[in-house]
């Protein structure tokens, strides 16, 4: 009788130490784990193989996890998604985050993370559909009149058009009609910088690693041994068995 296939997970995390720690934790639980060191790397992985679940940090350089998860929901609505960040205090999915569950790094233990993932794998997707995912767009600076503007690409006709915004980015999902085909496009203006800073990242990283060492599921000796290994600096398929 053949063994039951392992659930495939993709861990997207730009901090190498946190990425290695989480990957080892999940591998020890019997998952088939791959890693990506940023959002671009994650999209390359998705071109090669589609996992059952993605665990992604939200606050990453270049393309944030917020934007990555919006793309994943539209293009791969069948993938289960757990978002993670140290910028929030609650395990409730933050407004504007397109995910099935949320893990508050530095606030919750490794055992909580394992429970979140196990429950999601066991219960399956929450009935989400790709067309419900808003487009995540960055601020584009100032127009010729000195007003802030954004450029939005219509999800129906795929043409792009600019429009001015007169408010600071929030977590609110907004709607506007495409100027070409009049299709209603839902979108979120990038607010990730408002929930991230170097000080916040340093604080949650220290709290996260401390929580792993104190967790009964991951002993201090195992984590210390893993931390002593060379760090992963490029995307790598990890923890494969023969």
Secondary structure, 3 states (H helix, E strand, C coil): CCCCCCCEEEEECCCHHHHHHHHHHHHHCCCEEEEECCHHHHHHHHHHCCCCEEEEECCCCCCCHHHHHHHHHHHCCCCEEEEEECCCCCCCCCCCCCCCEEEEECCECHHHHHHHHHHHHHHCCCCCCHHHCCEEECCCCECCCCCEEEEEECCCCCCEEEEECCCCCCCCCEEEECCCCCCEEEEEECCHHHHCCHHHHHHHHHHHHHHHHHCCCCCHHHHHHHHCCCCCCCCCECCCCC
